[in-house]
């Protein structure tokens, strides 16, 4: 048996933000994220793996060897969080401190809205069309 037969292939985004501890708490509050892994160094900097109903992503602080958010002009990634109830997730995220870019509405078969989290990253929260 090879390692590729025992470990499923997946891709999970890694969000580099300022104040990762605050970001983790925001994602827990806004999206109901659950910590599935945490590694802390002696300075309390953390690398955290989060799961939102099985959809996984990583969060850590921006490091000196990484391009800074200021250099890049803001967040470096836009996330699409596909859920059955986008209105509920969107409202919860706004209540947790996100800022609305555009409200949840129907477009191109999707029920979708976009917000920016307190760390400058854009999230589209929606339900894809039923085919």
N, C-alpha and C positions, 0 to 999 in steps of 0.2 A: 504494500500500500504506500502511495506517495503522499507527500504533504498536500498536494492539490486535491487529493481524493478525500482528505479528512477535514480540510478547512474550506468552507464555501467562499467563493469569490464574491467580493462586495466592494463598493466604493462609498466612502463616507467623507463628507466635507470636514475640513478642519478650519475653524474660525479663529483667527488671531486678532485679539481685541485688547484695548486698554482695560484694566480692571476685570480680569477674568472671573474673579470671585463674584462680583456684582452681576456679570453676564450670566453666570450659571444660575444665580438666584432669579434673575429676570426670566430665563427660559423655563425654569421650574414653575414660576408663577404664571407666566403668559401662556405656555403651551402644555403644562402638566408634564414637563420633562422629568425623567428619573435618571439619577446617576447610576451608571453601570461600571464605571472604572474611575479611579482617582489616583494620581501620583503627585506628591508634593515634595518640593525640595526644602532644605532647612530654612530658606527665606519665606516659606509659605506660598511660593508660586506654584500653581497647580496646572496639570494637564488633566482634563476631565472629559470622559466619554458620556454623552447623554443619549437617551432614547425617548422618542415621542411615539408611543404605541408601536414600537419596533423599528421606527426610522431613526437611524443613529447618526450622530455627528459629534465632533470633538471641539473643545474650546480651550484656549490657553492665552496667556499674555503674549503680546508682541515682544520679540526678543531683539537684542541689539543687532544680530546678524540677519534679521528679517526686514524687508522694506517697511517703513513706517506708514501708517494710515495717512499722515499728513503729506508725505511724499507722493502717495498715490492719489490724493485728493478725496479720501474717504474709504469706505469699505471696499473690499476687493472681490466680493462675491454677492450674488443675489440668490437667495434660497427660495425654493418652491416647496411649500408644505401642503401636501395633498391630504385632505381629510374629508370625512363624510359631512361634517357640520361646520363649514367655513365661517358662517356668521358668528357662531359661539366662540370659536378660537380667536377670531379677529377682535371681537368685543373684549375678551379676556386679556389679550395682548395690549390693547389700548388702555385698559384699566391698570395694567401692570407698568405702564410708562412708555409704550410705543407711540409713534406719531403717524397718523393716517396720511398716506400719499394719495390713494383713491379708495373709496368705500367698496365694500363687497357688492357686486352686481353681476348680471348675466352678460357674457360676451363670448362669442365664438364657441358656444356650447358649454363653457366653463362658468361656474359660480365662483368669482374671484375678486379679491381685494389686495391692495399692497400697502405695507407700512414700513417704517424704518424704526429699528430698535434703538435703545439709548446708546448703542455702541457704534452707530452709523451704518449698520448692515440692513439691506433691504430684504424683506420677506414678502412673497406673494403667497397668500393663503387661499386655497381654493379646492373645489371639487371638480374633477375632470368630467367631460361628457360621458354619459352612459352609452355604450355602443352595443 
